Amino acid sequence: DWLINNHVLSLICARRIFPSAGLLLASALLVATAYVQSNNTAIACMTVAMGSLGVSLQGAVNSWEIGGEHGGLTFTFVNTVSNLMGIAAPLVCGMLTDSLGVRAGFKAAFWLTAGLNVAGLLIFVTFVSVTSEGQWHRKQTCTGSDEEETVTSGGEDE
């Protein structure tokens, strides 16, 4: 908010930079975890990877903005899919370790996770465009000469 309010970054730029930084760092560290030999280094990589996801956790804000008046429904859908992945992840990881062996299975699981992070990021960055920034603001207050009117994102009076 500080970066946006002080005009350091535009809203669209802030909404793209932080998820990108968090997801790319997490993905790189998860892949690195698959190749380190030391348990302590692997734990450190995974800890920093999970911590970097906190940088990208403005997803609730994005759901509300992108969803507009249906922001609650958008957030509910995103949250539901996220929770379903929490159920699917151990099952997929178990299938990978059973079929490939423990070491190769975890390597595949880390690569799969990193790939899903990057794919989701690319979809997000593609669909959150500069042209949609104005559409995110559902209501704006415009002041006229004597009265105040509320304008929707489409420029129509309510």
N, C-alpha and C positions, 0 to 999 in steps of 0.2 A: 504494500500500500504506500509506503514512504516513497519508493521509487516512482510510482505512478503519480502520486500527489505532488511531488516536487519536479515533475516533468523530466525525470532522468530516462524513464522508459515509457513507451506508450502502453496502453492496456493490452493490446494484442501481442506486443513484444514480450511483456512480462508473463503473459499467459502461455507463451511458447518457450521462453528461455528456461524457466525453472523446472517444468516437467522434463524438458530435453536434458538438462544437466543431471537431474536426479536419475532418470531412467538409463541414460548412457553410462554414467559412472557405475550404477548398480550392475548393469549388464556386463561391463568390462571386468568388474571385480568378481562376478559369478563365474565367468569364463576362466579368470585367473585362478580361482579356487580349485577348479578341476585339474590344474596342472602343478600346483605347489606340492612339495613333498612333506613339509612340516605341518603337524596338526595345529600348532599355534598360529602359523601364518594363514592357514585355511580359515581358522576361527576369526582372525583379524580381518581377512578379506570379506568374509560373510557378514561380520558385524558392521563394517563400514558400508558395505553394499546395502544392507537393510536400513542403516542410518541415512544413506543418500536418498532413499525412497521418500523420506520425510520432506525433502526439498520439492519433490514432485506431487505432494499431497494437497495440492490446491484443487483437486478433482471435484470436490463438493462445490466450490465456487464456480468452476466451469460448467458443472451440470445445471446449476441454477441459471447461469447466464445464457448458455446455449439453449436450454429448454424453455426459456422465456416464461410464459404463464404456466407451462407444463413442467417447470423445473423440478417439482417434487416427484413427478412421475419419472422424469429422466434420471434423477438421483436414485430412485428406487430400483429402476432397471439396472443401472450401473452397479449398485451395491449388491443386488441379487446375483448378477453374473460373477462379480468378484467373490462372493461367498461360495458359489458353485465351484469356482476354480480351486478354492481351499479344500473342497471335498475331492475333486478330481486329481489334484496334484499328488497326494500320497499313492493313489491307485496307479497313476501313470509311472511314477518313480519306481514303485514296486514291480510293475511289469517290465520296465527297462532294466532294473537290476537282476530280475529273474532270467531275462532272455540274454543279456549281454555280460553278466557278471557284475560284481559290486563296483569295481573301479570304473569300468567302461560305462556301466549303467548310470552312475552319478555324473560322469562327464557328459553323457548324452542329456541327462536331466538339466544340468547347468546350461548347456548350449541351447536346449529347447526353451528354457526360461528366458535366457538372454534374447533369443530370436523373437519370442512373443513380446517382450518388452519393446524391442526396436520396431517390430511390426505395428504394435499399438501406437507407439509414438509417431510413426510415419503417417498413420491414418489420422491421428489427432491433429498433427501439424498441417496436414493437407486440408482437412475440413474446417479448421479454425483459421479463417482467412481475414484479411484486412477488410474486405467488403462486408463481412458479417459482423464486424465490430460495432457498427452503428445499430445493427438489428438486435444486438444483445440488450441494449438499453431499452427496457420495455416502456418506461415512462420518463419523460424529462419535463422539467418545469421551465416554460418560456415566459418571460415577462413582456407584457404589452405596455402601452402607454398608461392605461388606467387600471387594467385588470390583469389577472394571472390566469393563464390557461394551461391545461395539461395536454401534452402531445404524446401520442404513441410512437413506436419505432417507425411505423409506416408514414408518419407525418399527418395523420388524420386526427381531428379533434375528437375527444371523448364526450 
